[in-house]
Amino acid sequence: MFENLTAETLARMQFAFTVSFHIIFPAFSIGLASFLAVLNGLWLMTRNKTYLTLFTYWKKIFAVAFGMGVVSGIVMSYQFGTNWSVFSDKAGPVVGPMMAYEVMSAFFLEAGFLGIMLFGRDRVGDRLHMFATLMVAVGTLTSATWILSVNSWMQTPAGYGVNDVGQFIPLDWWEIVFNPSFPYRLVHMVLAAYLTTSLVVGAVGGLHLLRDRTNAEARRMFSMAMWMAAIVTPIQIFAGDAHGLNTLEHQPAKIMAMEGHYDSHPEGAPLILFGIPNSKERTIDYAIEIPKVSSLILHHDLNAPMAGLDTIPDDEEPPVAILFWSFRIMVGLGFAMLGLGVWSLFARWRGTLYDCKWLHRTALLMGPTGFVAVLAGWITTEVGRQPYTVYGLLRTSDSLAPVDAPAVATSLLAFIVVYFFVFGAGTFYILRMMNKPASTAKLGLTDGPIRAVVGAALSLQETPSGADK
């Protein structure tokens, strides 16, 4: 199956496979932790039992998703020391401390307060329980902050020096942490997590409204989710545009590939909506394009010149076809989310938010699209950085450990089997919980599966090996 692939290709496939599984769970748990904090706060302010029921319902789902996120992240951390040990050696003085800061700050918050949030309401009182819920939400956001700072530094390195043995060493930690792409990437990812969660909550609400439109919990969660989709999606589109302009400044080859611009355009570049990238002929076949709109979007000038991949050395070009399609999937789904949000506003204005079955069906269909958009966005980000691990400084081919292809192929096959079995079972369990009405949710100290997942996650958090959650 893998006999004709090199060790580098297999190692890249292995990391791409594990990170694709992993990112699904933090993208959900980041938004869900904040949603739980909102639900708990509304319960304490209003004493409306609908909010307490929804909190109980979603915290059970959060516990399982959180546990799977921690477990799936451990494998990625080990790959830094197995398949990518040269990268770890070269970039470790910069990357290592930031990943340790994540463990010492974010994970300590989560590990210290997760059990109280899940099981401690009747033991510690409402105030401390609310504080614990907030700390779990803050912990997930802090975890995302450190990981995105690490990744952003690899995209736009700053504040570093190089010692006598070729290692990157820190010179200015402020410049390292707050590197040029970090603020844009953090905002874009956190908003994506909130949108992903709102679409899942909206899908569950829509499902139960289709079964019973008088269901109080379904009505409340659907309303809250649609408000989030309607408000956050336009902000996300604006944030994505700002992130694109930042990428054009620091990683122009990535933008050229995303836009499908093999050739330079001295008098305004077209916006290519669809087409088939032809790497051999270096053209976009069957292109559907709008003249000069790409220049308008990226330079705010219809006639602004745009450089193409013909200005980039061949060995520094990222894979165009992957970037071209992943970017369009992400953008297309973003506008679909915007359409759902606008539709919900119209239904709310007409007073049919809980009666429009086609809106509920559409929300149910849109439930997984947040995960697909997140995956497409990360593919765009990471593939667009190629052929580098540290952009412009350390090539991927020079980051690989001295490993043999058969060994990497064996571990990749093992990961595929184990991941689909373990995380497939976990996802199936989450879907079963979502299929039940919120009114049936009961989470207490006797819930064996939940306690087992939480216990495993907390024990794994105690070691730095879980630092890539």
FENFEN-V523218 format. One record per helix or strand. SS is the DSSP state (h for helix, s for strand). FROM is the first residue (numbers start at 1). LEN is the number of residues. If there is no record, write none. Layout:
ss:from:len
SS:FROM:LEN
SS:FROM:LEN
This chain:
ss:from:len
h:7:40
h:49:34
h:85:35
h:121:4
h:126:30
s:160:3
s:168:3
h:173:5
h:182:30
h:216:35
h:252:8
s:265:1
s:271:8
s:283:8
h:293:7
s:306:1
h:309:3
h:314:3
h:320:31
h:357:10
h:369:17
s:388:3
s:394:2
h:405:31
h:438:3
h:448:14
h:464:3
